Structure formats: structure tokens, C-alpha cells
Amino acid sequence: MTYEDYLDEVTTLLTEMYDLSDEAAIKLVVDAQANDFFVAHDDNEELRNEAQAKLDAVTLHEGKQNRNQTQRKQQQRQVQKKKAT
């Protein structure tokens, strides 16, 4: 599949597997692309397959979940610091 088709497949899987809106899934893929997550896929056609797309969708979603959790913890720490002073 082409590089563009591959990105579309990852986006579609994100919407199907995690019930994300099209906009949220597209943002995840675009942000990942901006951070060079898909560089190897662009260079190596063998990485552009359905099994890899599913793995990448999981990786992107888990990364987003981890970032969100980290942000919540940081916000909680800030609130605790303010209460302590």
C-alpha cells in the first residue's frame, strides 16, 4: 500500500478500535508524522501492511493515554503544592 494509504489505515483503525472521532484520530496521526514516527514506513514499503498498521495504532493510542496521565499527575501536584502553601 502507498504511504498515504497506510496513514489512512492507521487513522481508520484508531477510530474503530478506540472509538475516536475522525478529527482526534487524524490529529494523532498528523502529530506522530510531525514527530517522525512514520519515517521508516515511508522508506520501507514492507512496513506498510495491515498488521503493522494495527500495531502502530495501538502504539499511538497508548502513547496519547500515557501523555494524558502524566499531565493529570502534574496538574494534581501543582494543586497539592498550592494547598500546602
mmCIF file as gemmi writes it, N, C-alpha and C atoms, coordinates in Angstrom:
data_model
loop_
_atom_site.group_PDB
_atom_site.id
_atom_site.type_symbol
_atom_site.label_atom_id
_atom_site.label_alt_id
_atom_site.label_comp_id
_atom_site.label_asym_id
_atom_site.label_entity_id
_atom_site.label_seq_id
_atom_site.pdbx_PDB_ins_code
_atom_site.Cartn_x
_atom_site.Cartn_y
_atom_site.Cartn_z
_atom_site.occupancy
_atom_site.B_iso_or_equiv
_atom_site.pdbx_formal_charge
_atom_site.auth_seq_id
_atom_site.auth_asym_id
_atom_site.pdbx_PDB_model_num
ATOM 1 N N . MET Axp A 1 ? 0.843 -1.177 0 1 0 ? 1 A 1
ATOM 2 C CA . MET Axp A 1 ? 0 0 0 1 0 ? 1 A 1
ATOM 3 C C . MET Axp A 1 ? 0.885 1.235 0 1 0 ? 1 A 1
ATOM 4 N N . THR Axp A 2 ? 0.355 2.318 -0.504 1 0 ? 2 A 1
ATOM 5 C CA . THR Axp A 2 ? 1.135 3.551 -0.542 1 0 ? 2 A 1
ATOM 6 C C . THR Axp A 2 ? 1.276 4.113 0.873 1 0 ? 2 A 1
ATOM 7 N N . TYR Axp A 3 ? 2.179 5.041 1.027 1 0 ? 3 A 1
ATOM 8 C CA . TYR Axp A 3 ? 2.39 5.689 2.324 1 0 ? 3 A 1
ATOM 9 C C . TYR Axp A 3 ? 1.104 6.381 2.791 1 0 ? 3 A 1
ATOM 10 N N . GLU Axp A 4 ? 0.437 7.077 1.879 1 0 ? 4 A 1
ATOM 11 C CA . GLU Axp A 4 ? -0.801 7.778 2.213 1 0 ? 4 A 1
ATOM 12 C C . GLU Axp A 4 ? -1.895 6.788 2.606 1 0 ? 4 A 1
ATOM 13 N N . ASP Axp A 5 ? -1.991 5.67 1.88 1 0 ? 5 A 1
ATOM 14 C CA . ASP Axp A 5 ? -2.973 4.634 2.223 1 0 ? 5 A 1
ATOM 15 C C . ASP Axp A 5 ? -2.681 4.058 3.603 1 0 ? 5 A 1
ATOM 16 N N . TYR Axp A 6 ? -1.41 3.919 3.906 1 0 ? 6 A 1
ATOM 17 C CA . TYR Axp A 6 ? -1.021 3.391 5.205 1 0 ? 6 A 1
ATOM 18 C C . TYR Axp A 6 ? -1.472 4.324 6.324 1 0 ? 6 A 1
ATOM 19 N N . LEU Axp A 7 ? -1.218 5.604 6.158 1 0 ? 7 A 1
ATOM 20 C CA . LEU Axp A 7 ? -1.649 6.574 7.165 1 0 ? 7 A 1
ATOM 21 C C . LEU Axp A 7 ? -3.162 6.567 7.314 1 0 ? 7 A 1
ATOM 22 N N . ASP Axp A 8 ? -3.874 6.439 6.216 1 0 ? 8 A 1
ATOM 23 C CA . ASP Axp A 8 ? -5.342 6.329 6.26 1 0 ? 8 A 1
ATOM 24 C C . ASP Axp A 8 ? -5.767 5.086 7.033 1 0 ? 8 A 1
ATOM 25 N N . GLU Axp A 9 ? -5.062 3.983 6.831 1 0 ? 9 A 1
ATOM 26 C CA . GLU Axp A 9 ? -5.388 2.731 7.525 1 0 ? 9 A 1
ATOM 27 C C . GLU Axp A 9 ? -5.183 2.883 9.036 1 0 ? 9 A 1
ATOM 28 N N . VAL Axp A 10 ? -4.086 3.498 9.433 1 0 ? 10 A 1
ATOM 29 C CA . VAL Axp A 10 ? -3.829 3.713 10.865 1 0 ? 10 A 1
ATOM 30 C C . VAL Axp A 10 ? -4.93 4.611 11.445 1 0 ? 10 A 1
ATOM 31 N N . THR Axp A 11 ? -5.291 5.649 10.733 1 0 ? 11 A 1
ATOM 32 C CA . THR Axp A 11 ? -6.343 6.554 11.189 1 0 ? 11 A 1
ATOM 33 C C . THR Axp A 11 ? -7.671 5.819 11.339 1 0 ? 11 A 1
ATOM 34 N N . THR Axp A 12 ? -8.018 5.016 10.361 1 0 ? 12 A 1
ATOM 35 C CA . THR Axp A 12 ? -9.262 4.245 10.413 1 0 ? 12 A 1
ATOM 36 C C . THR Axp A 12 ? -9.254 3.281 11.59 1 0 ? 12 A 1
ATOM 37 N N . LEU Axp A 13 ? -8.146 2.61 11.802 1 0 ? 13 A 1
ATOM 38 C CA . LEU Axp A 13 ? -8.049 1.678 12.933 1 0 ? 13 A 1
ATOM 39 C C . LEU Axp A 13 ? -8.204 2.402 14.265 1 0 ? 13 A 1
ATOM 40 N N . LEU Axp A 14 ? -7.66 3.588 14.386 1 0 ? 14 A 1
ATOM 41 C CA . LEU Axp A 14 ? -7.811 4.357 15.62 1 0 ? 14 A 1
ATOM 42 C C . LEU Axp A 14 ? -9.281 4.668 15.888 1 0 ? 14 A 1
ATOM 43 N N . THR Axp A 15 ? -10.019 5.007 14.844 1 0 ? 15 A 1
ATOM 44 C CA . THR Axp A 15 ? -11.442 5.312 15.038 1 0 ? 15 A 1
ATOM 45 C C . THR Axp A 15 ? -12.227 4.054 15.379 1 0 ? 15 A 1
ATOM 46 N N . GLU Axp A 16 ? -11.874 2.942 14.781 1 0 ? 16 A 1
ATOM 47 C CA . GLU Axp A 16 ? -12.603 1.691 15.009 1 0 ? 16 A 1
ATOM 48 C C . GLU Axp A 16 ? -12.242 1.033 16.339 1 0 ? 16 A 1
ATOM 49 N N . MET Axp A 17 ? -10.978 0.984 16.661 1 0 ? 17 A 1
ATOM 50 C CA . MET Axp A 17 ? -10.52 0.273 17.852 1 0 ? 17 A 1
ATOM 51 C C . MET Axp A 17 ? -10.779 1.057 19.137 1 0 ? 17 A 1
ATOM 52 N N . TYR Axp A 18 ? -10.7 2.385 19.054 1 0 ? 18 A 1
ATOM 53 C CA . TYR Axp A 18 ? -10.769 3.2 20.258 1 0 ? 18 A 1
ATOM 54 C C . TYR Axp A 18 ? -11.927 4.182 20.254 1 0 ? 18 A 1
ATOM 55 N N . ASP Axp A 19 ? -12.801 4.067 19.284 1 0 ? 19 A 1
ATOM 56 C CA . ASP Axp A 19 ? -13.985 4.921 19.191 1 0 ? 19 A 1
ATOM 57 C C . ASP Axp A 19 ? -13.615 6.409 19.225 1 0 ? 19 A 1
ATOM 58 N N . LEU Axp A 20 ? -12.505 6.745 18.584 1 0 ? 20 A 1
ATOM 59 C CA . LEU Axp A 20 ? -12.095 8.14 18.48 1 0 ? 20 A 1
ATOM 60 C C . LEU Axp A 20 ? -12.849 8.802 17.333 1 0 ? 20 A 1
ATOM 61 N N . SER Axp A 21 ? -13.046 10.1 17.452 1 0 ? 21 A 1
ATOM 62 C CA . SER Axp A 21 ? -13.621 10.837 16.332 1 0 ? 21 A 1
ATOM 63 C C . SER Axp A 21 ? -12.594 10.868 15.201 1 0 ? 21 A 1
ATOM 64 N N . ASP Axp A 22 ? -13.065 11.134 14.005 1 0 ? 22 A 1
ATOM 65 C CA . ASP Axp A 22 ? -12.142 11.251 12.868 1 0 ? 22 A 1
ATOM 66 C C . ASP Axp A 22 ? -11.099 12.328 13.147 1 0 ? 22 A 1
ATOM 67 N N . GLU Axp A 23 ? -11.542 13.452 13.713 1 0 ? 23 A 1
ATOM 68 C CA . GLU Axp A 23 ? -10.637 14.562 13.98 1 0 ? 23 A 1
ATOM 69 C C . GLU Axp A 23 ? -9.545 14.16 14.974 1 0 ? 23 A 1
ATOM 70 N N . ALA Axp A 24 ? -9.911 13.445 16.032 1 0 ? 24 A 1
ATOM 71 C CA . ALA Axp A 24 ? -8.938 13.03 17.046 1 0 ? 24 A 1
ATOM 72 C C . ALA Axp A 24 ? -7.936 12.037 16.46 1 0 ? 24 A 1
ATOM 73 N N . ALA Axp A 25 ? -8.428 11.098 15.665 1 0 ? 25 A 1
ATOM 74 C CA . ALA Axp A 25 ? -7.546 10.104 15.045 1 0 ? 25 A 1
ATOM 75 C C . ALA Axp A 25 ? -6.591 10.769 14.054 1 0 ? 25 A 1
ATOM 76 N N . ILE Axp A 26 ? -7.108 11.674 13.268 1 0 ? 26 A 1
ATOM 77 C CA . ILE Axp A 26 ? -6.272 12.389 12.306 1 0 ? 26 A 1
ATOM 78 C C . ILE Axp A 26 ? -5.199 13.187 13.043 1 0 ? 26 A 1
ATOM 79 N N . LYS Axp A 27 ? -5.575 13.849 14.134 1 0 ? 27 A 1
ATOM 80 C CA . LYS Axp A 27 ? -4.6 14.629 14.911 1 0 ? 27 A 1
ATOM 81 C C . LYS Axp A 27 ? -3.491 13.731 15.455 1 0 ? 27 A 1
ATOM 82 N N . LEU Axp A 28 ? -3.852 12.548 15.958 1 0 ? 28 A 1
ATOM 83 C CA . LEU Axp A 28 ? -2.83 11.622 16.452 1 0 ? 28 A 1
ATOM 84 C C . LEU Axp A 28 ? -1.849 11.248 15.353 1 0 ? 28 A 1
ATOM 85 N N . VAL Axp A 29 ? -2.371 10.931 14.181 1 0 ? 29 A 1
ATOM 86 C CA . VAL Axp A 29 ? -1.517 10.512 13.068 1 0 ? 29 A 1
ATOM 87 C C . VAL Axp A 29 ? -0.668 11.681 12.563 1 0 ? 29 A 1
ATOM 88 N N . VAL Axp A 30 ? -1.266 12.847 12.443 1 0 ? 30 A 1
ATOM 89 C CA . VAL Axp A 30 ? -0.518 14.021 11.966 1 0 ? 30 A 1
ATOM 90 C C . VAL Axp A 30 ? 0.581 14.387 12.958 1 0 ? 30 A 1
ATOM 91 N N . ASP Axp A 31 ? 0.246 14.359 14.256 1 0 ? 31 A 1
ATOM 92 C CA . ASP Axp A 31 ? 1.267 14.663 15.268 1 0 ? 31 A 1
ATOM 93 C C . ASP Axp A 31 ? 2.395 13.639 15.236 1 0 ? 31 A 1
ATOM 94 N N . ALA Axp A 32 ? 2.044 12.371 15.083 1 0 ? 32 A 1
ATOM 95 C CA . ALA Axp A 32 ? 3.063 11.319 15.008 1 0 ? 32 A 1
ATOM 96 C C . ALA Axp A 32 ? 3.942 11.512 13.778 1 0 ? 32 A 1
ATOM 97 N N . GLN Axp A 33 ? 3.313 11.875 12.695 1 0 ? 33 A 1
ATOM 98 C CA . GLN Axp A 33 ? 4.06 12.116 11.463 1 0 ? 33 A 1
ATOM 99 C C . GLN Axp A 33 ? 5.015 13.3 11.645 1 0 ? 33 A 1
ATOM 100 N N . ALA Axp A 34 ? 4.548 14.343 12.311 1 0 ? 34 A 1
ATOM 101 C CA . ALA Axp A 34 ? 5.391 15.513 12.562 1 0 ? 34 A 1
ATOM 102 C C . ALA Axp A 34 ? 6.575 15.169 13.466 1 0 ? 34 A 1
ATOM 103 N N . ASN Axp A 35 ? 6.398 14.155 14.311 1 0 ? 35 A 1
ATOM 104 C CA . ASN Axp A 35 ? 7.47 13.71 15.207 1 0 ? 35 A 1
ATOM 105 C C . ASN Axp A 35 ? 8.286 12.566 14.61 1 0 ? 35 A 1
ATOM 106 N N . ASP Axp A 36 ? 8.167 12.382 13.305 1 0 ? 36 A 1
ATOM 107 C CA . ASP Axp A 36 ? 8.945 11.392 12.542 1 0 ? 36 A 1
ATOM 108 C C . ASP Axp A 36 ? 8.657 9.938 12.917 1 0 ? 36 A 1
ATOM 109 N N . PHE Axp A 37 ? 7.48 9.669 13.483 1 0 ? 37 A 1
ATOM 110 C CA . PHE Axp A 37 ? 7.11 8.301 13.85 1 0 ? 37 A 1
ATOM 111 C C . PHE Axp A 37 ? 7.044 7.397 12.616 1 0 ? 37 A 1
ATOM 112 N N . PHE Axp A 38 ? 6.623 7.933 11.481 1 0 ? 38 A 1
ATOM 113 C CA . PHE Axp A 38 ? 6.396 7.122 10.286 1 0 ? 38 A 1
ATOM 114 C C . PHE Axp A 38 ? 7.531 7.18 9.263 1 0 ? 38 A 1
ATOM 115 N N . VAL Axp A 39 ? 8.673 7.722 9.629 1 0 ? 39 A 1
ATOM 116 C CA . VAL Axp A 39 ? 9.775 7.855 8.67 1 0 ? 39 A 1
ATOM 117 C C . VAL Axp A 39 ? 10.184 6.495 8.105 1 0 ? 39 A 1
ATOM 118 N N . ALA Axp A 40 ? 10.303 5.51 8.974 1 0 ? 40 A 1
ATOM 119 C CA . ALA Axp A 40 ? 10.697 4.171 8.496 1 0 ? 40 A 1
ATOM 120 C C . ALA Axp A 40 ? 9.662 3.597 7.537 1 0 ? 40 A 1
ATOM 121 N N . HIS Axp A 41 ? 8.402 3.907 7.755 1 0 ? 41 A 1
ATOM 122 C CA . HIS Axp A 41 ? 7.328 3.406 6.893 1 0 ? 41 A 1
ATOM 123 C C . HIS Axp A 41 ? 7.404 4.036 5.502 1 0 ? 41 A 1
ATOM 124 N N . ASP Axp A 42 ? 7.83 5.277 5.471 1 0 ? 42 A 1
ATOM 125 C CA . ASP Axp A 42 ? 7.955 5.979 4.198 1 0 ? 42 A 1
ATOM 126 C C . ASP Axp A 42 ? 9.091 5.37 3.384 1 0 ? 42 A 1
ATOM 127 N N . ASP Axp A 43 ? 10.158 4.992 4.073 1 0 ? 43 A 1
ATOM 128 C CA . ASP Axp A 43 ? 11.335 4.443 3.409 1 0 ? 43 A 1
ATOM 129 C C . ASP Axp A 43 ? 11.206 2.958 3.068 1 0 ? 43 A 1
ATOM 130 N N . ASN Axp A 44 ? 10.438 2.216 3.867 1 0 ? 44 A 1
ATOM 131 C CA . ASN Axp A 44 ? 10.375 0.76 3.724 1 0 ? 44 A 1
ATOM 132 C C . ASN Axp A 44 ? 8.932 0.302 3.484 1 0 ? 44 A 1
ATOM 133 N N . GLU Axp A 45 ? 8.634 -0.033 2.254 1 0 ? 45 A 1
ATOM 134 C CA . GLU Axp A 45 ? 7.28 -0.425 1.875 1 0 ? 45 A 1
ATOM 135 C C . GLU Axp A 45 ? 6.799 -1.657 2.636 1 0 ? 45 A 1
ATOM 136 N N . GLU Axp A 46 ? 7.699 -2.519 3.051 1 0 ? 46 A 1
ATOM 137 C CA . GLU Axp A 46 ? 7.317 -3.73 3.772 1 0 ? 46 A 1
ATOM 138 C C . GLU Axp A 46 ? 6.657 -3.424 5.115 1 0 ? 46 A 1
ATOM 139 N N . LEU Axp A 47 ? 6.912 -2.243 5.659 1 0 ? 47 A 1
ATOM 140 C CA . LEU Axp A 47 ? 6.283 -1.843 6.917 1 0 ? 47 A 1
ATOM 141 C C . LEU Axp A 47 ? 4.855 -1.353 6.737 1 0 ? 47 A 1
ATOM 142 N N . ARG Axp A 48 ? 4.446 -1.169 5.509 1 0 ? 48 A 1
ATOM 143 C CA . ARG Axp A 48 ? 3.102 -0.652 5.231 1 0 ? 48 A 1
ATOM 144 C C . ARG Axp A 48 ? 2.141 -1.8 4.959 1 0 ? 48 A 1
ATOM 145 N N . ASN Axp A 49 ? 1.688 -2.439 6.048 1 0 ? 49 A 1
ATOM 146 C CA . ASN Axp A 49 ? 0.737 -3.545 5.925 1 0 ? 49 A 1
ATOM 147 C C . ASN Axp A 49 ? -0.272 -3.439 7.062 1 0 ? 49 A 1
ATOM 148 N N . GLU Axp A 50 ? -1.329 -4.225 6.986 1 0 ? 50 A 1
ATOM 149 C CA . GLU Axp A 50 ? -2.41 -4.117 7.959 1 0 ? 50 A 1
ATOM 150 C C . GLU Axp A 50 ? -1.968 -4.491 9.374 1 0 ? 50 A 1
ATOM 151 N N . ALA Axp A 51 ? -1.151 -5.516 9.508 1 0 ? 51 A 1
ATOM 152 C CA . ALA Axp A 51 ? -0.692 -5.926 10.839 1 0 ? 51 A 1
ATOM 153 C C . ALA Axp A 51 ? 0.134 -4.818 11.488 1 0 ? 51 A 1
ATOM 154 N N . GLN Axp A 52 ? 1.027 -4.202 10.721 1 0 ? 52 A 1
ATOM 155 C CA . GLN Axp A 52 ? 1.836 -3.111 11.252 1 0 ? 52 A 1
ATOM 156 C C . GLN Axp A 52 ? 0.968 -1.898 11.56 1 0 ? 52 A 1
ATOM 157 N N . ALA Axp A 53 ? -0.039 -1.645 10.737 1 0 ? 53 A 1
ATOM 158 C CA . ALA Axp A 53 ? -0.942 -0.523 10.977 1 0 ? 53 A 1
ATOM 159 C C . ALA Axp A 53 ? -1.651 -0.688 12.318 1 0 ? 53 A 1
ATOM 160 N N . LYS Axp A 54 ? -2.055 -1.914 12.629 1 0 ? 54 A 1
ATOM 161 C CA . LYS Axp A 54 ? -2.719 -2.169 13.909 1 0 ? 54 A 1
ATOM 162 C C . LYS Axp A 54 ? -1.747 -1.934 15.059 1 0 ? 54 A 1
ATOM 163 N N . LEU Axp A 55 ? -0.528 -2.418 14.929 1 0 ? 55 A 1
ATOM 164 C CA . LEU Axp A 55 ? 0.481 -2.193 15.969 1 0 ? 55 A 1
ATOM 165 C C . LEU Axp A 55 ? 0.75 -0.7 16.171 1 0 ? 55 A 1
ATOM 166 N N . ASP Axp A 56 ? 0.844 0.025 15.081 1 0 ? 56 A 1
ATOM 167 C CA . ASP Axp A 56 ? 1.102 1.459 15.172 1 0 ? 56 A 1
ATOM 168 C C . ASP Axp A 56 ? -0.087 2.197 15.783 1 0 ? 56 A 1
ATOM 169 N N . ALA Axp A 57 ? -1.294 1.785 15.457 1 0 ? 57 A 1
ATOM 170 C CA . ALA Axp A 57 ? -2.481 2.403 16.053 1 0 ? 57 A 1
ATOM 171 C C . ALA Axp A 57 ? -2.466 2.214 17.568 1 0 ? 57 A 1
ATOM 172 N N . VAL Axp A 58 ? -2.142 1.01 18.017 1 0 ? 58 A 1
ATOM 173 C CA . VAL Axp A 58 ? -2.061 0.731 19.456 1 0 ? 58 A 1
ATOM 174 C C . VAL Axp A 58 ? -0.972 1.59 20.093 1 0 ? 58 A 1
ATOM 175 N N . THR Axp A 59 ? 0.181 1.643 19.465 1 0 ? 59 A 1
ATOM 176 C CA . THR Axp A 59 ? 1.296 2.429 19.994 1 0 ? 59 A 1
ATOM 177 C C . THR Axp A 59 ? 0.929 3.903 20.118 1 0 ? 59 A 1
ATOM 178 N N . LEU Axp A 60 ? 0.299 4.456 19.095 1 0 ? 60 A 1
ATOM 179 C CA . LEU Axp A 60 ? -0.071 5.867 19.129 1 0 ? 60 A 1
ATOM 180 C C . LEU Axp A 60 ? -1.107 6.138 20.216 1 0 ? 60 A 1
ATOM 181 N N . HIS Axp A 61 ? -2.093 5.26 20.325 1 0 ? 61 A 1
ATOM 182 C CA . HIS Axp A 61 ? -3.143 5.457 21.331 1 0 ? 61 A 1
ATOM 183 C C . HIS Axp A 61 ? -2.572 5.33 22.737 1 0 ? 61 A 1
ATOM 184 N N . GLU Axp A 62 ? -1.75 4.319 22.967 1 0 ? 62 A 1
ATOM 185 C CA . GLU Axp A 62 ? -1.151 4.148 24.292 1 0 ? 62 A 1
ATOM 186 C C . GLU Axp A 62 ? -0.252 5.328 24.648 1 0 ? 62 A 1
ATOM 187 N N . GLY Axp A 63 ? 0.473 5.831 23.683 1 0 ? 63 A 1
ATOM 188 C CA . GLY Axp A 63 ? 1.315 6.997 23.92 1 0 ? 63 A 1
ATOM 189 C C . GLY Axp A 63 ? 0.493 8.208 24.324 1 0 ? 63 A 1
ATOM 190 N N . LYS Axp A 64 ? -0.623 8.391 23.658 1 0 ? 64 A 1
ATOM 191 C CA . LYS Axp A 64 ? -1.518 9.503 23.988 1 0 ? 64 A 1
ATOM 192 C C . LYS Axp A 64 ? -2.084 9.325 25.389 1 0 ? 64 A 1
ATOM 193 N N . GLN Axp A 65 ? -2.497 8.121 25.732 1 0 ? 65 A 1
ATOM 194 C CA . GLN Axp A 65 ? -3.034 7.837 27.067 1 0 ? 65 A 1
ATOM 195 C C . GLN Axp A 65 ? -1.967 8.125 28.123 1 0 ? 65 A 1
ATOM 196 N N . ASN Axp A 66 ? -0.743 7.709 27.886 1 0 ? 66 A 1
ATOM 197 C CA . ASN Axp A 66 ? 0.349 7.936 28.833 1 0 ? 66 A 1
ATOM 198 C C . ASN Axp A 66 ? 0.639 9.423 29.005 1 0 ? 66 A 1
ATOM 199 N N . ARG Axp A 67 ? 0.62 10.173 27.9 1 0 ? 67 A 1
ATOM 200 C CA . ARG Axp A 67 ? 0.842 11.621 27.989 1 0 ? 67 A 1
ATOM 201 C C . ARG Axp A 67 ? -0.267 12.289 28.795 1 0 ? 67 A 1
ATOM 202 N N . ASN Axp A 68 ? -1.508 11.864 28.564 1 0 ? 68 A 1
ATOM 203 C CA . ASN Axp A 68 ? -2.638 12.429 29.303 1 0 ? 68 A 1
ATOM 204 C C . ASN Axp A 68 ? -2.515 12.132 30.795 1 0 ? 68 A 1
ATOM 205 N N . GLN Axp A 69 ? -2.133 10.922 31.126 1 0 ? 69 A 1
ATOM 206 C CA . GLN Axp A 69 ? -1.981 10.535 32.525 1 0 ? 69 A 1
ATOM 207 C C . GLN Axp A 69 ? -0.87 11.353 33.191 1 0 ? 69 A 1
ATOM 208 N N . THR Axp A 70 ? 0.219 11.548 32.497 1 0 ? 70 A 1
ATOM 209 C CA . THR Axp A 70 ? 1.32 12.347 33.029 1 0 ? 70 A 1
ATOM 210 C C . THR Axp A 70 ? 0.871 13.783 33.273 1 0 ? 70 A 1
ATOM 211 N N . GLN Axp A 71 ? 0.121 14.354 32.346 1 0 ? 71 A 1
ATOM 212 C CA . GLN Axp A 71 ? -0.368 15.723 32.504 1 0 ? 71 A 1
ATOM 213 C C . GLN Axp A 71 ? -1.3 15.831 33.712 1 0 ? 71 A 1
ATOM 214 N N . ARG Axp A 72 ? -2.185 14.846 33.896 1 0 ? 72 A 1
ATOM 215 C CA . ARG Axp A 72 ? -3.094 14.861 35.058 1 0 ? 72 A 1
ATOM 216 C C . ARG Axp A 72 ? -2.304 14.813 36.361 1 0 ? 72 A 1
ATOM 217 N N . LYS Axp A 73 ? -1.286 13.967 36.41 1 0 ? 73 A 1
ATOM 218 C CA . LYS Axp A 73 ? -0.466 13.864 37.619 1 0 ? 73 A 1
ATOM 219 C C . LYS Axp A 73 ? 0.266 15.169 37.897 1 0 ? 73 A 1
ATOM 220 N N . GLN Axp A 74 ? 0.779 15.806 36.859 1 0 ? 74 A 1
ATOM 221 C CA . GLN Axp A 74 ? 1.471 17.077 37.038 1 0 ? 74 A 1
ATOM 222 C C . GLN Axp A 74 ? 0.509 18.148 37.549 1 0 ? 74 A 1
ATOM 223 N N . GLN Axp A 75 ? -0.705 18.147 37.031 1 0 ? 75 A 1
ATOM 224 C CA . GLN Axp A 75 ? -1.707 19.11 37.486 1 0 ? 75 A 1
ATOM 225 C C . GLN Axp A 75 ? -2.084 18.85 38.945 1 0 ? 75 A 1
ATOM 226 N N . GLN Axp A 76 ? -2.203 17.589 39.321 1 0 ? 76 A 1
ATOM 227 C CA . GLN Axp A 76 ? -2.518 17.251 40.706 1 0 ? 76 A 1
ATOM 228 C C . GLN Axp A 76 ? -1.404 17.72 41.64 1 0 ? 76 A 1
ATOM 229 N N . ARG Axp A 77 ? -0.166 17.559 41.227 1 0 ? 77 A 1
ATOM 230 C CA . ARG Axp A 77 ? 0.962 18.01 42.042 1 0 ? 77 A 1
ATOM 231 C C . ARG Axp A 77 ? 0.936 19.523 42.234 1 0 ? 77 A 1
ATOM 232 N N . GLN Axp A 78 ? 0.595 20.242 41.18 1 0 ? 78 A 1
ATOM 233 C CA . GLN Axp A 78 ? 0.517 21.7 41.273 1 0 ? 78 A 1
ATOM 234 C C . GLN Axp A 78 ? -0.571 22.115 42.257 1 0 ? 78 A 1
ATOM 235 N N . VAL Axp A 79 ? -1.706 21.441 42.21 1 0 ? 79 A 1
ATOM 236 C CA . VAL Axp A 79 ? -2.806 21.739 43.131 1 0 ? 79 A 1
ATOM 237 C C . VAL Axp A 79 ? -2.379 21.443 44.567 1 0 ? 79 A 1
ATOM 238 N N . GLN Axp A 80 ? -1.698 20.327 44.762 1 0 ? 80 A 1
ATOM 239 C CA . GLN Axp A 80 ? -1.224 19.967 46.104 1 0 ? 80 A 1
ATOM 240 C C . GLN Axp A 80 ? -0.215 20.97 46.626 1 0 ? 80 A 1
ATOM 241 N N . LYS Axp A 81 ? 0.666 21.46 45.77 1 0 ? 81 A 1
ATOM 242 C CA . LYS Axp A 81 ? 1.651 22.452 46.173 1 0 ? 81 A 1
ATOM 243 C C . LYS Axp A 81 ? 0.959 23.748 46.615 1 0 ? 81 A 1
ATOM 244 N N . LYS Axp A 82 ? -0.063 24.147 45.861 1 0 ? 82 A 1
ATOM 245 C CA . LYS Axp A 82 ? -0.801 25.373 46.201 1 0 ? 82 A 1
ATOM 246 C C . LYS Axp A 82 ? -1.525 25.227 47.527 1 0 ? 82 A 1
ATOM 247 N N . LYS Axp A 83 ? -2.076 24.043 47.803 1 0 ? 83 A 1
ATOM 248 C CA . LYS Axp A 83 ? -2.784 23.798 49.063 1 0 ? 83 A 1
ATOM 249 C C . LYS Axp A 83 ? -1.821 23.797 50.234 1 0 ? 83 A 1
ATOM 250 N N . ALA Axp A 84 ? -0.592 23.347 50.005 1 0 ? 84 A 1
ATOM 251 C CA . ALA Axp A 84 ? 0.398 23.239 51.064 1 0 ? 84 A 1
ATOM 252 C C . ALA Axp A 84 ? 0.966 24.611 51.461 1 0 ? 84 A 1
ATOM 253 N N . THR Axp A 85 ? 0.85 25.594 50.58 1 0 ? 85 A 1
ATOM 254 C CA . THR Axp A 85 ? 1.417 26.905 50.898 1 0 ? 85 A 1
ATOM 255 C C . THR Axp A 85 ? 0.392 27.865 51.436 1 0 ? 85 A 1
